[in-house]
Amino acid sequence: MPTPSRYWREIPQRYRMEAGKCKACGAVAFPPRVVCPACGAREFVPAKLADGGTLLTYTIIRVPPQPFEDQAPYAVGIAELDDGVKLTAQVVDCDFADLKVGLRVRLEFRKLSEDGEAGVIYYGYKFVPE
Amino acid sequence: MRDVAIIGVGMTKWGELWEKSLRTIFTETALLAIEDAGVDKIDSMVVGCMSSGLFVGQEHLSSLLADELGRTPVPAARVESACSSGGLALRQGFIEVASGMSDIVLVGGVEKMTDVTGCEATYALGTAADQEYEGYHGLTFPGLYAMMAVAHMHRYGTTREQLAMVAVKNHDNGSRNPLAQFPFKITVDGVLNSVLVADPLRILDCSPITDGAAAVVLCPADMARKMKKPVVRIVGCGQATDTMALASRKDLTWLESTHIAAGKALAMAGRKLDEIDLFEVHDCFTIAEIMVTEALGLVERGRGGKAVEEGLTARDGRFPVNPSGGLKAKGHPVGATGVAQAVEVVKQLRGEAGERQIKGARRGLTQNMGGTGGSSVVHIFEAE
């Protein structure tokens, strides 16, 4: 798992869902970048991600990677938020049978995983059906 | 640029090779290619390997493998581009010979994947995705391709059975390849009843965890003709990248990097798709082959499922795809796959492919892909 410094560095994105809005073209980049993927400009202002979005696709992970061994099966999906940002996260508080393309979801702050032996708890965002 | 030929190929039986280490697997395979080429010296080596660090705890393969092969102080490089590391190694070797920097170059690919547990291997492969924004949320490679499958099925009506038909076709081809990890046939029902990995993908939609290596020897085409070897030239080479995260793609059902790399390779070769007799493509998952056939332009967007159902991509179809058995049946030692695709095409163009021979094959194409299509390498080969 990442060292605490890596985890600390990512807190603005994980905790506050902070994106970068390009000063030149207005495109929202998440995670924030040095170069705007839409227009190539290099100046951004911080912006919070939109709360709501629509599921574009999804799956149910039955065979997890090592750090998620105790969580499987779990649903994950890609949603397009109302500000145009597309991102990947787990879909929770939802029966697997209710997953569908087009499902309205909102972004919520949740626990994602944790290190063993008094390590840190990892937080971040997940999708929850509206 | 000089014309470049492949004058030697080598591949050993793939599978779960518990009795063999990475260095042994690579060296045995490299020796076969050097012997096939009939050369007594090599000027340089390039090796594709995705993650020897996570799979066997060993980096610095360039030196290790030159040493094991008894070829120090020959210059050696290890290249990495996830599951397209082998294809990229071939491209680097091609560039080295074409540029005149080296004459005889050994290009190898290797991965030793069974020294770790299945969960650890899943994690290692997952590092080819965006670790901070995909892996952090528990995504796996089957999971990412499953999401591409859900999007493709939703948009184009691709069916669960069509996905299964890709695996059935490739196992049918693989049953004729004695070096394949799984040289046996399977059925659509067998795929549909196999265990779920990431819905809707089941275990028989997925390429396996494999130990294996492949190698080729390159030299200038003029030199190959003087050596009186059967000359197979690399006439086209294209590579392209795309966004790292699947979520950032404009279209989740389209492999832009493959589309662009194929366009570049075809332009360099001055050929059209219908002049190519066989295609070895990156079927890491059944949905991947369907999307690759669309991105290459063998079929229109959204028609990849129908194409396999109608037999277009069968061994005796208009566009034979994966006569070797593909990653699905032959196995997928990630760093070796791109080189093994070239080995298969050379065997086909020399008429040495045995029971799976495509009759009269003169030209072949390989497509090797990293991650969810974040990188693609395409090569076109032509027999003289």
Chai-1 contact restraints between the chains, C-beta under 6 A:
chainA,res_idxA,chainB,res_idxB,connection_type,confidence,min_distance_angstrom,max_distance_angstrom,comment,restraint_id
A,T57,B,M147,contact,1.0,0.0,6.0,A-B,restraint_1
A,T57,B,V150,contact,1.0,0.0,6.0,A-B,restraint_2
A,T57,B,A151,contact,1.0,0.0,6.0,A-B,restraint_3
A,T57,B,L252,contact,1.0,0.0,6.0,A-B,restraint_4
A,T59,B,G143,contact,1.0,0.0,6.0,A-B,restraint_5
A,T59,B,A146,contact,1.0,0.0,6.0,A-B,restraint_6
A,T59,B,M147,contact,1.0,0.0,6.0,A-B,restraint_7
A,T59,B,A198,contact,1.0,0.0,6.0,A-B,restraint_8
A,T59,B,D199,contact,1.0,0.0,6.0,A-B,restraint_9
A,I60,B,D199,contact,1.0,0.0,6.0,A-B,restraint_10
A,I61,B,T140,contact,1.0,0.0,6.0,A-B,restraint_11
A,I61,B,G143,contact,1.0,0.0,6.0,A-B,restraint_12
A,I61,B,A198,contact,1.0,0.0,6.0,A-B,restraint_13
A,R62,B,L196,contact,1.0,0.0,6.0,A-B,restraint_14
A,R62,B,V197,contact,1.0,0.0,6.0,A-B,restraint_15
A,V63,B,V197,contact,1.0,0.0,6.0,A-B,restraint_16
A,P65,B,T122,contact,1.0,0.0,6.0,A-B,restraint_17
A,P65,B,Y123,contact,1.0,0.0,6.0,A-B,restraint_18
A,P65,B,G126,contact,1.0,0.0,6.0,A-B,restraint_19
A,P65,B,T140,contact,1.0,0.0,6.0,A-B,restraint_20
A,Q66,B,C119,contact,1.0,0.0,6.0,A-B,restraint_21
A,Q66,B,E120,contact,1.0,0.0,6.0,A-B,restraint_22
A,Q66,B,Y123,contact,1.0,0.0,6.0,A-B,restraint_23
A,F68,B,G138,contact,1.0,0.0,6.0,A-B,restraint_24
A,E69,B,C119,contact,1.0,0.0,6.0,A-B,restraint_25
A,V76,B,L139,contact,1.0,0.0,6.0,A-B,restraint_26
A,I78,B,A247,contact,1.0,0.0,6.0,A-B,restraint_27
A,K86,B,A247,contact,1.0,0.0,6.0,A-B,restraint_28
A,L87,B,A247,contact,1.0,0.0,6.0,A-B,restraint_29
A,T88,B,E134,contact,1.0,0.0,6.0,A-B,restraint_30
A,T88,B,H137,contact,1.0,0.0,6.0,A-B,restraint_31
A,T88,B,A247,contact,1.0,0.0,6.0,A-B,restraint_32
A,A89,B,H137,contact,1.0,0.0,6.0,A-B,restraint_33
A,Q90,B,H137,contact,1.0,0.0,6.0,A-B,restraint_34
A,V101,B,H154,contact,1.0,0.0,6.0,A-B,restraint_35
